[in-house]
Amino acid sequence: MADETESQEQLEIISDSAEFAEMSEALQSRCKLANIKFSKEKDPEGGDYCVLELPNGREKRGFTLFNTTGLNKLLKIPFEKFTFLGDYEAVCCYEDSVIEAPIRTVGLRGLNDLKRLFQKQDETAAETAEDASPLFSLSNPGEVGDKKVVVGPASEEAKILFKRGFGFLARQPISLRLEGFKIATHDEALDVLERVSGSLFLQIDLIYDFPLALIKTRRYARRVRRNIRLDKALEFPKSSYDNAPMSLYFYARAATSMPLLQFLAYYQTIEFYFPTFSQADALRRIQNLLKDPTFRSDRETDLTRLLTATRTGGQSGYGDERSQLRATVQECVDANELRHFLETDSQVKDFFSSKAKGLTDHKLPIANPDADLRNDVADRIYDIRCKVVHTKSGAKEGELELLLPFSKEAGMLQYDIDLLQFIARKVLIAASSTIAH
């Protein structure tokens, strides 16, 4: 009996394998006709899976299928007609003049709350209803070629193409569908999606106090997991830390899904101590000037040098903000420890050694083993900080570029956030005091 069961299981595996092979061949044929790159790969356990490179403007977006269920679903839709849009979970079909993008709620309320808002259903009905009718549809019949803006249950095509994008959102995902808009290129479609969704979402927020957003693809840099100190046992607390920077530090630790906010909170943790450590740097420069045998207190040029050394960059701190950041990093971070942090992982090292287009042009000279990287790190951090904080329209060529939430550049921030966290920890430790018992 056991042998019979084992034989039956083997037959099922062979049957599934044969079905997968047959479906993948059919998919490969359709991809070839549509000029879509197709490949069949092996997973670590020896199983087959398929990878498609679907169009996404000037780029491609990988789409992976691991089983016959996924293959069967994709084969049932005209996937060749669709083009992905930018960094969004969104597609357009030039042939049908249609753009579709799943949407998400922002904050504590979910999609069921959105359904109740427009369908006026009770709570039970909203959670169980399979109604395929839209939540609302808006049109402008006055223009040639009626345009429609529809918010409602996602199409079958969207459910298949954006399965990963929907993720935790809902069993019945909601999408924004734009129909009748004149689109002939990827960039035109992307522009229409951003402009129309932005206008619609602001209306909904103003009228119903209900924020919505498009879904971005998750293209974050791999976070390097540093060694956990299992050799170090916990001990009774001996050090005391200031409440304000500690609050900012743990706020940053919690903001894992908001890279700009996380970066800024770590920066503010360090910024709290600018007056302390920039003063120490200024005092050292003053001492060096006064020790100079050629210094004369009755000579105007020497007094000017003294005033320059103590020049304040505001109500507190010494020097401008960049100088104060440099002084704080110099005072709190050991040059060898910083280099070790940057060189431990090869991907981290390569990232900081090259320009990060759109993020910063400031490379770190890691390849030079004799270089003290602290000032370069401070300058890189300050450069990014300015792009996060300073925003203005109508910037001229050569002026500061904006670093926007949900942008591809914001998704590249992870390594810089890790670096800033490392420095914030060192600053907190350097500024700590002994707990008085």
QUIQUIGI-V171722 format. One record per residue. N is the residue number from 1. RES is the residue in one letter. PHI is phi in degrees with one decimal (* if undefined). D_FIRST is the distance of its C-alpha to the first C-alpha in whole Angstrom. Layout:
# QUIQUIGI-V171722
n={N	N}
res={RES	RES}
phi={PHI	PHI}
d_first={D_FIRST	D_FIRST}
This chain:
# QUIQUIGI-V171722
n={1	2	3	4	5	6	7	8	9	10	11	12	13	14	15	16	17	18	19	20	21	22	23	24	25	26	27	28	29	30	31	32	33	34	35	36	37	38	39	40	41	42	43	44	45	46	47	48	49	50	51	52	53	54	55	56	57	58	59	60	61	62	63	64	65	66	67	68	69	70	71	72	73	74	75	76	77	78	79	80	81	82	83	84	85	86	87	88	89	90	91	92	93	94	95	96	97	98	99	100	101	102	103	104	105	106	107	108	109	110	111	112	113	114	115	116	117	118	119	120	121	122	123	124	125	126	127	128	129	130	131	132	133	134	135	136	137	138	139	140	141	142	143	144	145	146	147	148	149	150	151	152	153	154	155	156	157	158	159	160	161	162	163	164	165	166	167	168	169	170	171	172	173	174	175	176	177	178	179	180	181	182	183	184	185	186	187	188	189	190	191	192	193	194	195	196	197	198	199	200	201	202	203	204	205	206	207	208	209	210	211	212	213	214	215	216	217	218	219	220	221	222	223	224	225	226	227	228	229	230	231	232	233	234	235	236	237	238	239	240	241	242	243	244	245	246	247	248	249	250	251	252	253	254	255	256	257	258	259	260	261	262	263	264	265	266	267	268	269	270	271	272	273	274	275	276	277	278	279	280	281	282	283	284	285	286	287	288	289	290	291	292	293	294	295	296	297	298	299	300	301	302	303	304	305	306	307	308	309	310	311	312	313	314	315	316	317	318	319	320	321	322	323	324	325	326	327	328	329	330	331	332	333	334	335	336	337	338	339	340	341	342	343	344	345	346	347	348	349	350	351	352	353	354	355	356	357	358	359	360	361	362	363	364	365	366	367	368	369	370	371	372	373	374	375	376	377	378	379	380	381	382	383	384	385	386	387	388	389	390	391	392	393	394	395	396	397	398	399	400	401	402	403	404	405	406	407	408	409	410	411	412	413	414	415	416	417	418	419	420	421	422	423	424	425	426	427	428	429	430	431	432	433	434	435	436	437}
res={M	A	D	E	T	E	S	Q	E	Q	L	E	I	I	S	D	S	A	E	F	A	E	M	S	E	A	L	Q	S	R	C	K	L	A	N	I	K	F	S	K	E	K	D	P	E	G	G	D	Y	C	V	L	E	L	P	N	G	R	E	K	R	G	F	T	L	F	N	T	T	G	L	N	K	L	L	K	I	P	F	E	K	F	T	F	L	G	D	Y	E	A	V	C	C	Y	E	D	S	V	I	E	A	P	I	R	T	V	G	L	R	G	L	N	D	L	K	R	L	F	Q	K	Q	D	E	T	A	A	E	T	A	E	D	A	S	P	L	F	S	L	S	N	P	G	E	V	G	D	K	K	V	V	V	G	P	A	S	E	E	A	K	I	L	F	K	R	G	F	G	F	L	A	R	Q	P	I	S	L	R	L	E	G	F	K	I	A	T	H	D	E	A	L	D	V	L	E	R	V	S	G	S	L	F	L	Q	I	D	L	I	Y	D	F	P	L	A	L	I	K	T	R	R	Y	A	R	R	V	R	R	N	I	R	L	D	K	A	L	E	F	P	K	S	S	Y	D	N	A	P	M	S	L	Y	F	Y	A	R	A	A	T	S	M	P	L	L	Q	F	L	A	Y	Y	Q	T	I	E	F	Y	F	P	T	F	S	Q	A	D	A	L	R	R	I	Q	N	L	L	K	D	P	T	F	R	S	D	R	E	T	D	L	T	R	L	L	T	A	T	R	T	G	G	Q	S	G	Y	G	D	E	R	S	Q	L	R	A	T	V	Q	E	C	V	D	A	N	E	L	R	H	F	L	E	T	D	S	Q	V	K	D	F	F	S	S	K	A	K	G	L	T	D	H	K	L	P	I	A	N	P	D	A	D	L	R	N	D	V	A	D	R	I	Y	D	I	R	C	K	V	V	H	T	K	S	G	A	K	E	G	E	L	E	L	L	L	P	F	S	K	E	A	G	M	L	Q	Y	D	I	D	L	L	Q	F	I	A	R	K	V	L	I	A	A	S	S	T	I	A	H}
phi={*	-63.4	-64.5	-64.9	-64.0	-61.2	-64.3	-64.5	-62.5	-63.6	-63.2	-63.8	-63.4	-63.5	-63.0	-61.6	-63.9	-66.9	-64.8	-61.9	-62.7	-65.8	-67.2	-66.0	-66.5	-63.5	-65.9	-61.7	-63.4	-66.5	-64.5	-63.5	-65.4	-93.7	58.8	-105.7	-67.3	-130.2	-146.6	-112.9	-117.0	-113.1	-84.0	-56.3	-92.8	94.2	-79.6	-92.8	-147.9	-108.8	-127.9	-110.6	-112.2	-84.0	-63.6	-149.9	66.9	-83.9	-112.6	-126.9	-123.2	-69.6	-135.5	-109.2	-126.3	-104.8	-147.8	-66.9	-60.7	-65.1	-61.9	-60.9	-64.7	-65.8	-65.8	-84.7	-116.7	-80.9	-61.0	-64.7	-79.1	-102.1	-126.2	-71.1	-117.8	51.6	-96.6	-95.2	-80.8	-154.9	-134.2	-133.9	-126.1	-62.4	-60.8	-98.6	53.9	-126.8	-124.7	-134.7	-145.0	-64.7	-122.4	-132.5	-88.4	-115.2	106.3	-84.0	-78.0	-110.8	-68.2	-64.0	-65.6	-65.2	-63.2	-63.9	-62.6	-103.0	-100.1	55.8	-89.6	-77.4	-60.1	-64.8	-63.5	-64.5	-82.9	-115.1	-64.8	-110.4	-63.3	-93.6	-73.0	-68.2	-68.6	-161.9	-138.4	-119.1	-140.7	-127.1	-63.7	-72.9	-96.5	-69.8	69.5	-49.0	-101.6	-130.6	-120.2	-122.2	-117.9	-175.8	-55.9	-65.2	-69.0	-61.8	-61.1	-65.4	-59.6	-80.6	-73.0	-117.1	-53.7	-70.6	-66.7	-68.6	45.2	-80.6	-66.6	-177.2	-69.9	-116.6	-64.4	-109.1	-132.6	-98.8	-123.0	-109.2	-123.1	83.4	-81.3	-77.7	-134.6	-125.9	-134.3	-59.5	-65.6	-64.1	-64.1	-64.4	-64.0	-62.2	-59.8	-68.1	-69.8	-69.6	-64.4	-60.2	-65.4	-65.6	-65.4	-68.1	-58.1	-61.9	-67.3	-69.2	-84.3	-110.3	54.8	-134.3	-76.8	-127.1	-154.3	-73.9	-100.4	-93.4	-69.3	-90.9	-119.5	-86.9	-63.1	-63.6	-82.7	-80.7	-87.6	-74.9	-59.6	-82.9	-82.3	-70.1	-81.9	-106.1	-87.0	-65.2	-135.1	-60.3	-54.7	-116.9	-106.8	-112.9	-123.6	-66.7	-63.4	-61.2	-66.6	-65.9	-63.2	-64.4	-62.3	-74.6	-64.0	-64.2	-60.2	-83.8	-89.7	-68.0	-94.7	-128.2	-59.4	-66.8	-65.6	-64.9	-58.6	-65.5	-66.9	-65.2	-61.4	-67.7	-60.4	-71.4	-59.4	-54.9	-100.5	-55.0	-58.6	-63.9	-86.4	-71.7	-65.4	-61.8	-66.5	-65.2	-61.0	-65.4	-67.7	-64.3	-60.0	-64.8	-65.9	-69.4	-77.6	-66.7	-59.5	-86.1	-70.6	-129.6	-71.1	-96.3	-105.0	-62.8	-63.6	-69.6	-66.3	-63.6	-61.4	-66.8	-64.2	-62.3	-66.7	-109.0	-61.1	-95.3	-103.1	129.7	-75.2	-142.9	88.6	-126.1	92.2	-73.2	-63.4	-60.5	-64.4	-66.8	-64.2	-59.0	-62.2	-67.5	-64.7	-61.8	-73.4	-106.3	-113.9	-77.6	-61.3	-69.6	-63.2	-63.2	-62.2	-60.8	-59.5	-80.7	-102.7	-62.3	-108.8	-65.1	-67.7	-63.6	-60.1	-64.6	-63.1	-76.6	-86.4	-124.9	-70.1	-101.8	-55.7	86.2	-103.1	-165.0	-94.0	-84.9	-86.3	-101.0	-77.1	-65.5	-63.0	-86.2	-66.0	-94.0	-76.5	-85.1	-84.9	-63.7	-66.5	-65.0	-62.9	-61.1	-65.8	-64.6	-60.7	-65.1	-60.0	-68.2	-57.1	-64.1	-72.3	-75.5	-88.1	-88.1	-130.6	-156.5	-86.5	70.6	-66.2	-84.2	-58.3	93.3	-82.3	-60.5	-84.1	-85.2	-112.4	-99.2	-60.1	68.1	-80.5	-62.2	-65.4	-62.9	-69.3	-88.2	-75.4	-56.2	-64.9	-69.6	-65.2	-61.2	-64.4	-66.4	-63.5	-57.2	-68.8	-58.8	-63.0	-64.8	-67.9	-59.7	-65.3	-63.8	-91.3	-72.6	-130.6	-77.3	-67.4	-86.9	-96.3}
d_first={0	4	5	5	6	9	10	11	13	14	15	17	19	20	21	23	25	26	27	29	30	32	33	35	36	38	39	41	42	44	45	47	49	50	50	48	47	43	41	37	36	33	32	32	28	29	28	31	33	36	40	43	46	48	52	54	57	58	55	51	49	45	42	39	35	32	30	29	31	34	34	34	36	39	39	40	43	46	46	48	51	51	53	52	55	56	55	54	50	52	52	55	55	58	58	57	60	57	56	53	53	51	53	52	54	56	57	55	55	52	51	50	54	55	54	55	58	59	57	58	55	54	51	48	49	49	46	44	46	45	48	49	52	54	56	59	61	64	66	69	71	74	73	72	68	67	65	63	61	58	56	53	49	48	47	44	45	46	43	41	44	44	41	42	45	44	42	43	46	44	41	44	46	50	52	55	56	59	60	63	64	66	63	63	62	60	63	64	61	61	64	64	61	62	66	64	62	64	67	64	63	66	67	64	65	69	68	65	65	61	61	58	57	55	52	53	50	49	51	52	52	50	51	51	49	52	51	50	53	50	53	55	55	57	60	63	64	67	68	70	69	71	70	70	69	66	65	65	63	60	61	60	57	56	57	54	54	57	58	62	62	60	63	66	65	64	68	69	68	70	73	74	75	77	80	79	78	81	84	83	83	86	88	87	88	91	92	91	94	96	96	97	101	102	101	104	104	107	106	105	102	100	100	99	96	95	95	93	90	90	90	88	85	86	86	84	83	85	84	82	79	78	80	79	75	76	78	75	72	75	75	72	69	69	70	67	65	65	64	61	60	61	59	56	54	55	54	56	59	59	59	62	64	64	65	63	65	65	65	68	69	70	68	68	69	66	67	70	69	73	72	73	70	71	74	72	69	71	73	69	69	72	72	68	70	72	70	68	71	74	73	76	76	78	78	80	78	78	78	75	72	70	66	64	61	58	60	58	61	60	56	57	59	56	57	61	60	58	61	63	61	61	65	65	64	66	69	68	68	71	73	71	73	73	72	75	73}
